[in-house]
Each structure stands twice: as C-alpha cells, then as structure tokens.
Amino acid sequence: DPAKLEAAVRPVLDDAVLGPRVGFAAVAPDGTPLFSSGGGALAPASTTKVLTSFAALSTIDPQTRFATKVVRSGDDLVLVGGGDPYLSTKPAARGGDRVFQADLTTLARRTAASLKASGTTTVRLRYDTSLFTGADASPAWEPDYVTANIVTRVSALWADQGISNGVRAADPADAAARTFARLLADRGVRVTGDPAPATAAAGAPVVGEVRSATLAQIVETLIRISDNEAAEVVLRHVAKAAG
C-alpha cells in the first residue's frame, strides 16, 4: 500500500541525522513505483557494492581463487601479489569466516621448506604488485581518506588489508613484504637487506603459493560486512577481466 509505506517511511527520512540530502525509492516486485522522495543525482554510497559484486560474478567465474605466490627470479625471491583482498598474516581461527583461506604464515612455511630442500637459507626479498596498475587511491575519495586512517591504499598485495594495531600502512605491499621476511627468518631463512619492489620474470619458478577463498565467498563477505577495501580490489579484478 503506497500510502501506508509513505506514512511509515516519511518520518525517518526527515530525521536530521541523515543530513541535508536524502533519497528513497521503493518498487513493487513487478517494477511498479510505490513511493519515492528526494530529487537530483545522489551518490549511492555502499549500495554500489551490490553492483560491483554483480559485475564481478557476471564477468569472472565465481569459483575463481586468487593466488599469492613466491617465485625465484634470478638471485631474488619475489613475493607476488595476486589481489587477494582477505590475505591475512596468520591462519584463520577454526570456525571463523571462511573467506580467510590464505595467509603469509602458511606461505612462509611452504617457501622455507622448498628453499631448504634446495639448500638455500639466505635470500634477498622483492615484492611484485604489478597485477594492478593505475591510481591506488580514487580521485573521488575525500582528500583525507588515506591520511586520516579511513581507507588503505589499494594494492594487489597486502596482509590484513594493510592494518596493524589499528593503523593502516602507507604502503601496504611493503608492509606485507616486511612481515613475510620476518616470518621466513622465524623459519630459518635469512633475508638480507630490506624488501624492495620489483617485477617477477615471466615463467619464474614458483617456490610457494597460497590461494584465496572463491570469488563467490569473497563477494558474500564484502557485501555482508560492507567492506570498502575488498570492494576496491574486486573492482580491479573486474576491470582486468573486462579488458
């Protein structure tokens, strides 16, 4: 009943807490408009994530998983970002969100085992974020979104979305590489110098790998918790898939 709908919704739309510009629209299942309020163009905010997720599931196989790899490139070990928005530092707790399926601790254990099997115990570490190109912060964001610790710069490589002790890293890929270097050292592989950016050679042999949750699981979580960072990463995968 359009009249009853308007009567129920109107007082809430007039609440000052919503700010000066508020839009509302409701339609029946057959598409018939029931009630709308507010005119002009409005930024749709987090409902945009529904469109981003639909685009992802329409463009990319929902069972796709994104791999974070370690490869040998000449004398270097290269940590290659695969665009896993939920790569973590530690393995997920039992019974936790199934979206957390890849972590740097497991990757370090597998990498160290492979290196030791080949007689290597000292390496130089590099990291590769070349999967994503272009701006790592949207020009449409408020100028202080990054500096005020509201969002993380978007990268194909990060751990815990670049957050440590509540603070977002200025360079999440560098932070992830430094964490990985420490995890390797804990497992008997010494890393010389500081990690530095590089691009892995094509066809470089893989010495360790972890794989993300499926895209379907990633989308499920990013919509459920309205995850800004995951949505930004998924959007970049859509862009690549669309050419």
C-alpha positions as CSV (number, residue, x, y, z in Angstrom):
1,D,0.0,0.0,0.0
2,P,1.9,3.1,-1.2
3,A,0.1,5.4,1.3
4,K,1.0,3.2,4.3
5,L,4.5,2.8,3.0
6,E,4.9,6.6,2.8
7,A,3.4,7.1,6.2
8,A,5.9,4.6,7.7
9,V,9.0,5.9,6.0
10,R,8.5,9.7,5.8
11,P,9.2,10.4,9.5
12,V,12.5,8.6,9.2
13,L,13.5,10.4,6.0
14,D,13.0,13.7,7.7
15,D,15.4,12.8,10.6
16,A,18.2,15.4,10.6
17,V,20.8,12.8,11.4
18,L,20.6,11.7,7.7
19,G,21.9,15.0,6.6
20,P,20.6,17.6,4.1
21,R,20.2,15.4,1.0
22,V,18.3,12.1,1.3
23,G,16.9,9.9,-1.4
24,F,14.5,7.0,-1.1
25,A,12.8,4.8,-3.6
26,A,10.6,1.6,-3.3
27,V,9.2,-0.5,-6.1
28,A,6.9,-3.5,-6.2
29,P,8.3,-6.9,-7.4
30,D,6.8,-6.1,-10.9
31,G,8.7,-2.8,-11.0
32,T,5.8,-0.5,-10.2
33,P,6.9,2.5,-8.3
34,L,5.4,2.7,-4.8
35,F,7.0,5.7,-3.2
36,S,10.0,7.9,-3.7
37,S,11.4,11.0,-2.1
38,G,14.3,13.3,-2.9
39,G,15.4,14.6,-6.3
40,G,18.5,15.1,-8.3
41,A,21.6,12.9,-8.5
42,L,22.7,11.2,-5.3
43,A,25.8,9.2,-4.6
44,P,24.6,5.7,-3.9
45,A,27.2,5.0,-1.2
46,S,27.6,1.4,-0.1
47,T,24.8,0.1,-2.2
48,T,27.3,0.4,-5.0
49,K,28.9,-2.7,-3.7
50,V,25.9,-4.7,-4.9
51,L,26.6,-3.5,-8.5
52,T,30.4,-4.1,-8.1
53,S,29.7,-7.7,-6.9
54,F,27.2,-8.4,-9.6
55,A,29.7,-7.2,-12.2
56,A,32.3,-9.5,-10.7
57,L,30.1,-12.6,-10.7
58,S,28.9,-11.8,-14.2
59,T,32.4,-11.3,-15.6
60,I,34.6,-13.7,-13.6
61,D,34.0,-17.4,-12.8
62,P,32.6,-17.3,-9.3
63,Q,34.8,-20.3,-8.3
64,T,38.0,-18.3,-9.2
65,R,40.7,-18.1,-6.5
66,F,43.4,-15.5,-6.4
67,A,47.0,-16.9,-5.7
68,T,49.7,-15.1,-3.7
69,K,53.0,-16.6,-4.9
70,V,56.7,-16.7,-4.1
71,V,58.9,-17.2,-7.1
72,R,62.6,-17.3,-7.8
73,S,63.7,-14.6,-10.1
74,G,67.5,-14.7,-10.7
75,D,69.1,-14.3,-7.3
76,D,65.9,-12.8,-5.8
77,L,62.9,-14.2,-4.1
78,V,59.8,-12.3,-5.2
79,L,56.5,-12.2,-3.3
80,V,53.9,-11.7,-6.0
81,G,50.5,-10.2,-5.1
82,G,47.5,-11.9,-6.6
83,G,44.9,-9.5,-5.5
84,D,43.5,-11.5,-2.6
85,P,41.5,-8.9,-0.6
86,Y,41.5,-11.2,2.5
87,L,45.1,-12.4,2.6
88,S,46.0,-12.4,6.3
89,T,49.2,-12.6,8.4
90,K,48.1,-15.7,10.4
91,P,45.9,-18.7,9.6
92,A,42.2,-18.1,10.4
93,A,40.8,-19.3,13.7
94,R,38.9,-22.5,13.5
95,G,35.2,-21.8,12.9
96,G,36.0,-18.3,11.6
97,D,34.8,-16.6,8.4
98,R,35.5,-19.0,5.5
99,V,36.7,-16.1,3.4
100,F,40.1,-16.2,5.2
101,Q,41.8,-19.1,3.4
102,A,45.3,-17.7,2.6
103,D,47.9,-16.3,4.9
104,L,51.6,-15.3,5.0
105,T,52.5,-17.6,7.8
106,T,51.5,-20.7,5.7
107,L,53.2,-19.2,2.7
108,A,56.4,-18.7,4.6
109,R,56.3,-22.2,5.9
110,R,55.9,-23.7,2.4
111,T,58.5,-21.3,1.0
112,A,61.1,-22.1,3.7
113,A,60.6,-25.8,3.2
114,S,61.1,-25.5,-0.5
115,L,64.2,-23.3,-0.1
116,K,65.8,-25.5,2.4
117,A,65.2,-28.6,0.3
118,S,67.3,-26.9,-2.4
119,G,70.0,-25.9,0.1
120,T,69.1,-22.2,0.2
121,T,69.0,-20.5,3.6
122,T,69.8,-16.9,2.6
123,V,67.8,-14.8,0.2
124,R,67.1,-11.3,-0.9
125,L,63.4,-10.4,-1.0
126,R,61.5,-8.4,-3.5
127,Y,57.7,-7.9,-3.9
128,D,55.6,-7.5,-7.1
129,T,52.4,-5.5,-7.2
130,S,52.1,-5.3,-10.9
131,L,48.8,-7.1,-11.2
132,F,47.0,-3.8,-10.6
133,T,48.1,-0.6,-12.3
134,G,46.8,3.0,-12.1
135,A,45.8,5.0,-9.0
136,D,45.9,3.3,-5.6
137,A,43.5,6.0,-4.2
138,S,40.4,7.1,-6.0
139,P,40.4,10.8,-7.0
140,A,36.7,10.7,-6.0
141,W,37.6,10.0,-2.4
142,E,37.7,12.7,0.2
143,P,41.3,14.1,0.4
144,D,41.8,12.8,3.9
145,Y,40.5,9.3,3.5
146,V,44.0,7.8,3.3
147,T,45.8,10.2,5.7
148,A,43.1,10.0,8.3
149,N,43.4,6.2,8.5
150,I,39.9,5.7,7.0
151,V,40.9,3.6,4.0
152,T,44.0,1.6,2.8
153,R,45.7,2.4,-0.5
154,V,44.6,-0.3,-2.9
155,S,47.2,-2.9,-3.8
156,A,47.4,-6.4,-5.3
157,L,49.5,-7.3,-2.2
158,W,48.6,-6.7,1.4
159,A,48.0,-8.6,4.6
160,D,45.1,-7.9,6.9
161,Q,44.2,-5.1,4.4
162,G,47.3,-3.3,5.4
163,I,46.1,-2.8,9.0
164,S,48.4,-3.4,12.0
165,N,47.4,-2.5,15.5
166,G,44.6,-0.4,14.1
167,V,46.8,1.7,11.8
168,R,46.7,1.4,8.0
169,A,50.1,1.1,6.3
170,A,51.1,4.0,4.0
171,D,52.5,1.3,1.7
172,P,50.6,-2.0,2.4
173,A,52.7,-4.1,-0.1
174,D,55.9,-3.0,1.6
175,A,54.5,-3.8,5.0
176,A,53.3,-7.2,3.8
177,A,56.8,-8.0,2.4
178,R,58.5,-7.0,5.7
179,T,56.1,-9.2,7.6
180,F,56.9,-12.0,5.2
181,A,60.6,-11.5,5.6
182,R,60.2,-11.8,9.4
183,L,58.2,-15.0,9.0
184,L,60.9,-16.5,6.8
185,A,63.5,-15.6,9.3
186,D,61.5,-17.4,12.0
187,R,61.7,-20.5,9.9
188,G,65.4,-20.4,9.3
189,V,65.7,-18.5,6.1
190,R,67.7,-15.2,6.5
191,V,66.6,-12.3,4.4
192,T,69.4,-9.8,3.6
193,G,68.6,-6.1,3.3
194,D,65.2,-4.5,3.0
195,P,62.4,-5.8,0.7
196,A,62.1,-3.7,-2.4
197,P,59.6,-3.5,-5.3
198,A,60.3,-5.5,-8.5
199,T,58.5,-7.3,-11.3
200,A,58.9,-11.1,-11.3
201,A,60.3,-12.5,-14.5
202,A,57.7,-14.3,-16.7
203,G,57.7,-18.0,-16.0
204,A,59.8,-17.7,-12.9
205,P,59.6,-21.0,-10.9
206,V,57.1,-21.0,-8.0
207,V,58.5,-22.0,-4.6
208,G,55.4,-21.3,-2.5
209,E,51.8,-20.4,-3.0
210,V,48.5,-19.9,-1.1
211,R,45.1,-19.4,-2.7
212,S,42.2,-17.2,-1.6
213,A,38.6,-18.1,-1.0
214,T,36.5,-18.3,-4.1
215,L,35.2,-15.1,-5.7
216,A,31.7,-16.1,-4.6
217,Q,32.8,-16.3,-1.0
218,I,34.7,-13.0,-1.2
219,V,31.6,-11.3,-2.6
220,E,29.4,-12.8,0.0
221,T,31.6,-11.4,2.8
222,L,32.2,-8.0,1.3
223,I,28.5,-7.3,0.9
224,R,27.6,-8.7,4.3
225,I,30.1,-6.5,6.2
226,S,30.1,-3.7,3.6
227,D,33.9,-4.0,3.1
228,N,35.3,-0.9,1.3
229,E,38.8,-2.3,0.7
230,A,37.6,-5.7,-0.6
231,A,35.2,-4.0,-3.0
232,E,38.0,-1.8,-4.4
233,V,40.1,-4.9,-5.0
234,V,37.3,-6.9,-6.6
235,L,36.5,-3.9,-8.8
236,R,40.1,-4.0,-10.2
237,H,39.7,-7.7,-10.9
238,V,36.5,-6.8,-12.9
239,A,38.4,-4.2,-14.8
240,K,41.1,-6.7,-15.8
241,A,38.6,-9.4,-16.7
242,A,36.8,-6.9,-18.9
243,G,40.0,-5.9,-20.7
